[in-house]
C-alpha cells in the first residue's frame, strides 16, 4: 500500500467520520426542536381543555349537553350527551348520518374550530345517550378537510 493511498484512505475515513458526526448533531437538533414544539402543542391543548371544562356540563340546546373535553395523543376529544336519546330505542346509524356532515363542515370551516385544525392532530366527537352509553363517535383531521375541498 503506497503512502499516498494510505493518506487518502485516512483522509476519506476522517471526512466520513466528520460527516457522521455532523448528521448526528443535526438529527439531535431537529429532534430536540420537534420535541419542544410537540410539548408546547400538548400544553396548549391541556390548557384549553381545562378552560372548557370549568363551565361543564352545559346544555347547548334542548337535545345536546356538552359534558367534557380531554386531550388524547395530541388531539382533542369532546363528549356530548343526547339528553332525550336512549341507544336501545333509537336508530344510532340514522342519527349519526344526520350529525356527521354538520360536524365535518364545522370542523373544516368554522373559525371557532380553526385552532384545532391548525394545532391539534385530530378532533374527536364522542356522543353518549341519556344514560351515558356510547352511541357513536367521529374523528376528523386536517387531511379530511383537504380531501373534501379537493
Residue pairs with C-beta under 8 A, 6 or more apart in sequence:
38 74
41 74
41 119
41 120
42 71
42 74
44 119
45 71
45 74
45 75
45 76
45 119
45 120
46 71
48 69
48 76
48 115
49 69
49 70
49 71
49 76
52 68
52 69
53 68
53 69
56 66
56 67
56 68
56 69
57 65
57 66
57 67
57 68
57 81
58 65
58 66
59 65
59 66
59 83
60 66
60 80
62 83
62 84
63 82
63 83
63 84
63 85
64 80
64 81
64 82
64 83
65 80
65 81
65 83
66 78
66 79
66 80
67 79
67 80
67 81
67 128
68 78
68 79
69 76
69 77
69 78
69 79
70 76
70 77
70 79
71 77
72 124
73 121
74 120
74 121
75 120
75 121
75 122
75 123
75 124
75 139
76 116
76 120
76 122
76 123
76 124
77 123
77 124
77 125
77 126
78 123
78 124
78 125
78 126
79 126
79 128
80 125
80 126
80 127
80 128
81 127
81 128
81 129
81 130
81 132
82 95
82 127
82 128
82 129
82 130
82 135
83 130
84 130
85 95
85 129
85 130
85 135
86 129
86 130
86 131
87 129
87 131
87 133
87 134
87 135
90 129
92 135
92 136
93 136
95 127
95 135
95 136
96 127
96 135
96 136
96 138
99 127
99 136
99 138
100 138
103 125
103 138
103 140
104 138
104 140
104 144
104 148
106 113
107 113
107 116
107 117
107 123
107 140
107 144
107 145
108 117
108 140
108 144
108 145
108 148
108 149
113 123
116 123
117 142
117 145
118 142
121 141
122 139
122 140
122 141
123 139
123 140
123 141
124 137
124 138
124 139
124 140
125 137
125 138
125 139
126 134
126 137
127 134
127 135
127 136
127 137
128 134
128 135
129 135
